Amino acid sequence: MNSQFLAELRQAATVRLSEPMSRHTTFGIGGPADAYAVARSEEQLQALTDVAHRHAVPFFILGSGSNILVSDGGIRGLVIENRSDRIDQPIRQGNGSLLVRAQSGISLAGLARRLSPAGLSGLEWACGIPGSLGGAVIYNAGAYGGCLADCLRSVRVTNSSTEVAELAANELALGYRGSAFTRGVLQEKVILSADLILHEDDPQALTARIAELDARRQAAQPRERNAGSVFKNTPEHPAWRLIDQVGLRGHRIGDAQISPKHTNFIVNCSHARASDVKALMVLAQERVEERFGLRLEPEVMLVGEGFDG
């Protein structure tokens, strides 16, 4: 990396070189990023992306480090960890609804756990999703019958420090675990914040609902390090059932294992490599396609050198 780029980057934030991504992903897997910086505000996020744009350096915005598998070779260019997490005061919209603007680096689960006990309904399904709000927009995150599209009104995006635009939710082509961002239409845009429409409800009822979902999640999902659901469900069948029916429950390659508890999770048993996880993903796809004629589509994003994502 050229010295001028690094000098300008360091004016905007603390920069670490050759930073192991295994320290920053829920999988605990991933080779080094060439350069790594943390954005703690919207302004800092814009400043870092602007430096990268001006020097034509590729960059990757990291949220909570969930839902991604970083290659063993790591990530070329700049990784920006987005910790911009301000929440504006709710604005009453009428008919019992309120608009909440939150910055994209905030934890989605943390946001749900903060708003639901305050009597704002619409995000309680997200109380256990370990991702950022920005990532939730990109993948239209969902669980237990709810998804972000149900309450998203708009997002603010930028492609430099000087250009900010607001996009309505209906411009984002939100679908099952995808959007215009994942389809490449808006891949150059960085999400700064999201506006959510929530509704007033009984705080005690919402707190009880979160407790119920917590119990369901703990009973069904593995506790070892993982990146969440590996594959999207097919229209006809949940992915876990297809993987289970081809005999891969508990199957292991290296230190990566298809969870015996939930077969749509791959867990890091100790020191798994990205290549181990990828090999399990390919094996599951091949077995399912061979037996059922269905191609499992990854929900986990593959990032870094040697991966297409």
C-alpha positions in Angstrom: 0.0 0.0 0.0 1.4 3.4 -0.9 2.5 5.7 1.9 0.2 8.6 0.9 -2.9 6.4 1.2 -1.8 5.1 4.6 -1.0 8.6 5.8 -4.5 9.9 4.8 -6.1 6.8 6.3 -4.3 7.4 9.6 -5.7 10.9 9.7 -9.2 9.5 9.8 -8.6 6.5 12.2 -6.2 4.2 13.8 -4.9 1.7 11.2 -3.6 -1.8 11.8 -1.7 -3.6 9.1 -1.9 -7.4 8.4 -4.7 -7.7 10.9 -5.9 -11.3 11.4 -9.6 -11.5 10.5 -10.0 -14.4 12.8 -10.1 -11.9 15.6 -13.2 -10.2 14.1 -15.5 -12.9 12.9 -18.0 -15.0 14.8 -16.4 -18.1 13.1 -13.0 -17.2 14.6 -11.6 -17.9 11.1 -9.9 -15.7 8.5 -6.5 -14.6 7.2 -5.0 -11.1 7.4 -6.5 -7.9 6.1 -3.9 -5.7 4.4 -5.2 -2.7 6.4 -7.9 -2.5 9.1 -9.6 0.5 10.7 -12.6 1.0 12.9 -15.2 3.7 12.2 -16.9 4.8 15.4 -19.2 7.4 13.8 -21.0 8.0 10.5 -18.6 10.8 9.8 -15.6 8.5 10.3 -17.1 5.9 8.1 -17.5 8.4 5.3 -14.0 9.7 5.8 -12.5 6.2 5.5 -14.5 5.2 2.5 -13.6 8.5 0.8 -9.9 7.9 1.3 -10.3 4.4 -0.2 -12.3 5.8 -3.2 -9.7 8.5 -4.0 -6.8 6.1 -3.9 -8.8 3.3 -5.8 -8.1 0.9 -2.9 -10.8 -1.9 -2.6 -12.5 -1.9 0.8 -14.9 -4.1 2.7 -17.3 -3.0 5.3 -17.4 -5.3 8.3 -20.4 -5.3 10.6 -20.5 -7.7 13.5 -18.4 -10.4 11.7 -21.3 -12.8 11.5 -22.7 -14.4 8.4 -19.3 -14.3 6.7 -16.5 -16.7 6.0 -13.2 -15.0 5.4 -10.7 -17.0 3.4 -7.4 -18.2 4.8 -5.6 -15.8 2.5 -7.3 -12.9 4.0 -8.7 -9.7 2.4 -6.8 -7.4 0.1 -7.2 -3.7 0.5 -8.9 -2.1 3.4 -11.4 -3.5 5.9 -13.5 -1.0 7.8 -15.2 -2.2 10.9 -18.4 -0.2 11.2 -19.2 0.7 14.8 -21.4 3.7 14.1 -24.2 3.0 16.5 -26.2 6.1 17.3 -30.0 5.9 17.6 -32.1 9.0 17.2 -35.1 9.7 19.3 -38.3 8.1 17.9 -40.5 10.4 15.9 -44.3 9.8 16.2 -45.9 9.1 12.9 -49.6 8.7 13.9 -51.7 5.6 14.2 -49.5 4.3 17.0 -46.4 4.1 14.7 -43.0 5.7 15.4 -40.0 6.3 13.1 -36.6 5.2 14.5 -33.4 6.1 12.7 -30.4 4.1 13.7 -26.9 4.1 12.3 -25.8 1.1 10.3 -23.1 -0.2 12.7 -25.4 -0.9 15.6 -26.0 -4.5 16.6 -29.4 -5.6 15.3 -30.0 -7.8 18.3 -29.0 -5.0 20.6 -31.4 -2.6 18.9 -34.2 -5.1 19.2 -33.5 -5.7 22.9 -33.4 -1.9 23.5 -36.6 -1.0 21.6 -38.8 -3.9 22.5 -38.8 -3.4 26.3 -39.5 0.3 25.6 -42.8 -0.8 24.0 -41.8 -0.6 20.4 -42.9 -3.6 18.4 -41.6 -4.9 15.0 -38.1 -6.0 15.7 -38.5 -8.6 18.5 -37.8 -11.4 16.0 -34.2 -10.0 15.7 -33.3 -10.4 19.4 -30.9 -13.2 18.6 -29.4 -12.3 15.2 -25.7 -11.5 15.8 -25.3 -9.0 13.0 -25.3 -5.3 12.4 -28.2 -3.2 11.1 -26.4 -2.5 7.9 -25.8 -6.2 7.2 -29.4 -6.9 8.1 -30.5 -4.4 5.3 -28.2 -6.0 2.8 -29.4 -9.5 3.4 -33.0 -8.7 4.5 -32.3 -10.6 7.7 -35.2 -12.5 9.2 -36.2 -15.1 11.8 -39.3 -16.6 13.3 -41.6 -15.2 10.6 -40.3 -11.7 10.6 -37.8 -9.9 8.4 -36.4 -6.4 8.1 -38.5 -5.6 5.0 -41.5 -5.7 7.3 -40.4 -2.5 9.2 -37.8 -0.8 6.9 -38.9 2.5 5.5 -35.6 3.8 3.9 -31.8 3.9 4.1 -29.2 6.6 3.7 -26.3 5.6 1.6 -23.0 7.1 0.3 -20.3 6.4 -2.2 -18.0 9.1 -0.9 -17.8 11.6 1.9 -19.7 14.2 -0.1 -22.5 12.3 -1.8 -25.4 11.0 0.4 -28.7 9.7 -0.9 -31.9 8.3 0.6 -33.4 5.2 -0.9 -36.9 4.0 -0.1 -37.2 0.4 1.0 -39.1 -0.4 -2.2 -36.0 0.7 -4.2 -33.9 -2.0 -2.5 -35.5 -5.1 -4.1 -35.7 -6.8 -0.7 -36.3 -10.5 -1.0 -35.6 -13.7 0.9 -32.1 -13.1 2.4 -31.1 -10.8 -0.4 -31.5 -7.3 -1.9 -30.2 -5.0 -4.7 -27.0 -4.9 -2.7 -26.4 -8.6 -2.9 -27.3 -8.7 -6.5 -24.6 -6.1 -7.4 -26.9 -3.2 -8.3 -25.9 -1.1 -5.2 -22.6 -2.8 -4.3 -20.7 0.4 -4.5 -23.0 2.1 -1.9 -22.2 2.2 1.8 -25.2 2.2 4.2 -25.0 5.0 6.7 -28.3 4.6 8.6 -31.8 3.0 8.3 -35.2 4.4 9.1 -37.6 1.8 10.7 -41.3 2.1 11.3 -42.3 0.4 14.6 -45.5 0.3 16.6 -46.4 0.8 20.2 -47.2 -2.3 22.2 -47.2 -3.6 25.7 -43.6 -3.7 27.0 -44.2 -6.7 29.2 -45.7 -8.7 26.3 -42.7 -7.8 24.1 -40.2 -8.8 26.8 -42.0 -12.1 27.3 -41.9 -12.7 23.5 -38.1 -12.1 23.5 -37.7 -14.6 26.4 -39.7 -17.1 24.4 -37.5 -16.7 21.3 -34.3 -16.8 23.4 -35.4 -20.2 24.7 -36.3 -21.6 21.3 -33.0 -20.4 19.9 -30.9 -21.9 22.7 -32.7 -25.2 22.4 -32.2 -25.4 18.6 -28.9 -23.8 17.8 -25.3 -24.8 18.6 -23.2 -22.8 21.0 -19.8 -23.4 19.3 -18.4 -20.6 17.1 -20.3 -20.3 13.9 -21.6 -17.8 11.3 -25.3 -18.6 11.6 -27.3 -20.5 9.0 -25.0 -21.6 6.2 -27.5 -22.2 3.4 -30.8 -20.5 2.4 -33.9 -22.7 2.7 -35.3 -23.9 -0.6 -39.0 -23.0 -1.4 -40.0 -26.6 -0.5 -37.7 -27.7 2.2 -35.6 -26.3 5.0 -31.9 -26.6 4.3 -31.2 -28.5 7.5 -33.5 -31.3 6.6 -31.9 -31.8 3.2 -28.4 -31.9 4.8 -29.6 -34.3 7.5 -31.2 -36.6 5.0 -28.0 -37.1 3.0 -26.2 -38.3 6.2 -24.0 -35.3 7.0 -25.1 -34.6 10.6 -21.9 -34.4 12.6 -19.6 -34.8 9.6 -16.2 -33.2 10.1 -13.4 -32.0 7.9 -10.4 -30.8 9.8 -11.7 -28.8 12.8 -14.9 -27.8 11.0 -18.1 -29.8 11.6 -21.6 -29.8 10.5 -23.3 -29.3 13.8 -24.9 -32.5 15.3 -27.5 -30.1 16.9 -28.5 -28.2 13.8 -27.3 -29.4 10.4 -27.6 -25.9 8.7 -24.8 -24.7 11.0 -21.1 -25.4 10.5 -19.1 -25.0 13.7 -15.5 -24.3 14.5 -14.5 -27.0 16.9 -11.1 -25.5 17.7 -8.8 -24.3 14.9 -10.8 -24.7 11.8 -9.6 -23.2 8.5 -11.8 -21.5 5.9 -10.8 -24.2 3.5 -12.3 -26.8 5.9 -15.6 -24.9 6.1 -15.7 -24.4 2.4 -15.1 -28.1 1.8 -18.0 -29.0 4.0 -20.2 -26.5 2.2 -19.3 -28.0 -1.2 -19.8 -31.5 0.1 -23.3 -30.6 1.4 -24.2 -29.0 -2.0 -23.0 -32.0 -3.9 -24.8 -34.6 -1.8 -28.1 -32.7 -1.8 -28.0 -32.0 -5.5 -27.1 -35.6 -6.3 -30.0 -37.0 -4.2 -32.7 -34.3 -4.5 -31.8 -32.4 -7.7 -31.7 -29.2 -5.6 -28.8 -26.7 -5.4 -28.3 -25.2 -1.9 -27.5 -21.5 -2.1 -25.1 -20.2 0.5 -26.5 -17.7 3.0 -23.0 -17.1 4.5 -21.0 -14.7 2.4 -17.5 -15.9 1.3 -15.0 -13.0 1.4 -11.4 -12.7 0.6 -8.6 -13.9 -1.5 -9.4 -17.1 -3.4 -13.2 -16.7 -2.9 -15.5 -15.3 -5.5 -17.6 -13.3 -3.0 
